[in-house]
Amino acid sequence: MLKIVMSKYGGIFQNKFKRPRVRPPRTWVDHLLDLAILDVVLFSIGYAIWAYSSLPATIPTKFNAAGAVTSTGPAEMVFLMPAIGLVICVILRLVQHWPWISNTIVEITEANAAVQYALINRMLGWCGVLICSLFLVIEIGLVEGARTGISNPNFGVIIAAVALAPWPPLLGWYFWRSFRAA
């Protein structure tokens, strides 16, 4: 019984070099997600450029759970969040181009490859939007904390909500659709 379950739902154990190499067609939703990621990244870069001139020489870089500043760095650190967001989104887009290298919960076969890869690409598009948005929220919080000199005690709660809340529904959707298409 375990062997049957593992063969059907053991995609993580599957040899990725033997998977079918199919690129599913991109839909309007995929293009919309790409555009949303690009918009958030460009806004984040533009915001960092706009805010840089009005920042003090040192800005907060780390906060504790109460929102108090625990570390500072040079004002140039404002460009770190957009840079990290951009790099992560480029990596996610590359994986979307080669979806067969992704870890999956189900085994990829010739029959289900197009559907499974389309689901992977959709999930990675949403991941890009969520990650870039999280880095933008962090960047805005750092800039506002540096400008006002006041730490927001709710900053940690806001970051936790933005960082954690969207993931269970996204992963639930992906697992549900992936198992249905297996």
C-alpha positions as CSV (number, residue, x, y, z in Angstrom):
1,M,0.0,0.0,0.0
2,L,2.8,2.4,0.9
3,K,4.5,1.8,-2.4
4,I,1.3,2.7,-4.3
5,V,0.9,5.9,-2.3
6,M,4.5,6.8,-2.7
7,S,4.5,6.2,-6.5
8,K,1.4,8.4,-7.0
9,Y,2.2,11.0,-4.4
10,G,5.9,10.8,-4.1
11,G,6.9,13.6,-6.5
12,I,9.6,14.8,-4.1
13,F,11.3,11.5,-4.4
14,Q,11.1,11.4,-8.2
15,N,14.2,11.8,-10.3
16,K,13.9,15.3,-11.7
17,F,16.1,14.5,-14.7
18,K,13.6,11.9,-15.9
19,R,10.5,14.2,-15.7
20,P,8.8,15.3,-18.9
21,R,10.0,18.7,-20.0
22,V,6.9,20.5,-21.0
23,R,6.4,24.2,-20.8
24,P,2.7,24.9,-20.2
25,P,1.2,27.8,-22.0
26,R,1.0,31.0,-19.9
27,T,-2.4,32.3,-19.3
28,W,-3.6,35.9,-18.7
29,V,-3.5,35.2,-14.9
30,D,0.2,34.3,-15.2
31,H,0.9,37.5,-17.1
32,L,-1.1,39.5,-14.6
33,L,1.0,38.0,-11.7
34,D,4.2,38.8,-13.6
35,L,3.0,42.4,-14.0
36,A,2.1,42.6,-10.4
37,I,5.5,41.4,-9.3
38,L,7.2,43.9,-11.7
39,D,5.0,46.7,-10.4
40,V,5.8,45.9,-6.7
41,V,9.6,45.6,-7.4
42,L,9.6,48.9,-9.5
43,F,7.6,50.7,-6.8
44,S,10.0,49.3,-4.1
45,I,13.1,50.5,-6.1
46,G,11.4,53.9,-6.8
47,Y,10.4,54.3,-3.1
48,A,14.0,53.5,-2.0
49,I,15.4,56.1,-4.4
50,W,12.8,58.7,-3.4
51,A,13.4,58.1,0.3
52,Y,17.2,57.9,0.3
53,S,17.8,61.6,0.1
54,S,15.7,62.3,3.2
55,L,17.1,59.6,5.4
56,P,19.6,60.1,8.2
57,A,23.1,58.7,7.9
58,T,22.1,55.6,9.9
59,I,18.8,53.8,9.7
60,P,17.3,51.0,11.8
61,T,17.9,47.6,10.3
62,K,16.6,45.2,12.9
63,F,13.7,45.4,15.4
64,N,12.8,43.1,18.3
65,A,9.3,41.7,18.9
66,A,8.3,44.9,20.8
67,G,9.2,47.1,17.8
68,A,12.3,48.6,19.4
69,V,15.4,49.1,17.2
70,T,18.1,46.5,17.9
71,S,20.5,47.3,15.1
72,T,21.3,50.2,12.7
73,G,23.2,50.5,9.5
74,P,24.1,53.0,6.8
75,A,21.3,54.7,4.9
76,E,22.3,52.7,1.8
77,M,20.7,49.7,3.5
78,V,17.3,51.0,2.2
79,F,18.3,49.5,-1.1
80,L,18.7,46.0,0.4
81,M,15.0,45.1,0.5
82,P,14.3,46.0,-3.1
83,A,17.5,44.1,-4.2
84,I,16.6,41.0,-2.2
85,G,13.0,41.1,-3.6
86,L,14.3,41.5,-7.1
87,V,16.7,38.6,-6.8
88,I,14.1,36.2,-5.3
89,C,11.6,37.1,-8.0
90,V,14.2,36.5,-10.8
91,I,14.9,33.1,-9.3
92,L,11.2,32.3,-9.0
93,R,10.7,33.3,-12.7
94,L,13.6,31.1,-13.7
95,V,12.0,28.2,-11.9
96,Q,8.8,29.0,-13.8
97,H,10.7,28.7,-17.0
98,W,11.9,25.2,-16.0
99,P,9.1,23.9,-13.8
100,W,10.4,20.3,-13.9
101,I,13.1,21.1,-11.4
102,S,10.5,22.0,-8.8
103,N,9.7,19.8,-5.8
104,T,6.2,18.5,-6.1
105,I,3.9,16.6,-3.9
106,V,2.7,14.3,-6.7
107,E,4.7,12.3,-9.2
108,I,5.0,14.0,-12.6
109,T,4.0,11.9,-15.6
110,E,3.5,12.5,-19.3
111,A,-0.2,12.6,-18.6
112,N,-0.2,15.2,-15.8
113,A,2.9,17.2,-16.6
114,A,1.2,20.2,-18.3
115,V,-1.4,20.6,-15.6
116,Q,1.1,20.1,-12.7
117,Y,3.6,22.5,-14.2
118,A,0.9,25.1,-14.8
119,L,-0.1,24.8,-11.1
120,I,3.6,25.2,-10.1
121,N,3.9,28.3,-12.3
122,R,0.7,29.8,-10.8
123,M,1.8,29.1,-7.3
124,L,5.3,30.6,-7.9
125,G,3.7,33.7,-9.4
126,W,1.7,34.2,-6.2
127,C,4.8,33.5,-4.2
128,G,6.6,36.3,-6.1
129,V,3.8,38.7,-5.4
130,L,3.7,37.8,-1.7
131,I,7.5,37.9,-1.2
132,C,7.9,41.2,-3.0
133,S,5.0,42.7,-1.1
134,L,6.5,41.6,2.2
135,F,9.9,43.2,1.4
136,L,8.1,46.4,0.4
137,V,6.2,46.5,3.7
138,I,9.5,45.9,5.6
139,E,11.2,48.7,3.5
140,I,8.4,51.2,4.2
141,G,8.6,50.3,7.9
142,L,12.3,50.8,8.0
143,V,12.1,54.2,6.1
144,E,9.3,55.5,8.4
145,G,11.2,54.4,11.5
146,A,14.3,56.1,10.3
147,R,12.5,59.3,9.4
148,T,10.5,59.7,12.5
149,G,12.9,58.1,15.0
150,I,9.9,56.4,16.6
151,S,9.6,52.6,16.5
152,N,6.1,51.3,15.8
153,P,5.3,48.7,18.5
154,N,2.8,47.1,16.0
155,F,5.5,46.7,13.3
156,G,6.3,43.1,14.2
157,V,2.6,42.2,14.2
158,I,2.1,43.8,10.8
159,I,5.2,42.0,9.4
160,A,4.0,38.7,10.9
161,A,0.5,39.1,9.4
162,V,1.9,40.0,5.9
163,A,4.5,37.2,6.1
164,L,2.3,34.4,7.5
165,A,-1.4,35.0,6.7
166,P,-1.4,34.4,2.9
167,W,0.6,31.2,2.9
168,P,-1.9,28.6,4.3
169,P,-4.6,29.4,1.7
170,L,-2.1,29.5,-1.2
171,L,-0.5,26.2,-0.2
172,G,-3.9,24.7,0.5
173,W,-5.1,25.7,-3.0
174,Y,-2.0,24.3,-4.6
175,F,-2.1,20.9,-2.7
176,W,-5.9,20.5,-3.4
177,R,-5.5,21.2,-7.1
178,S,-2.3,19.2,-7.4
179,F,-3.9,16.1,-5.8
180,R,-7.0,16.4,-7.9
181,A,-4.9,16.6,-11.1
182,A,-2.7,13.6,-10.1
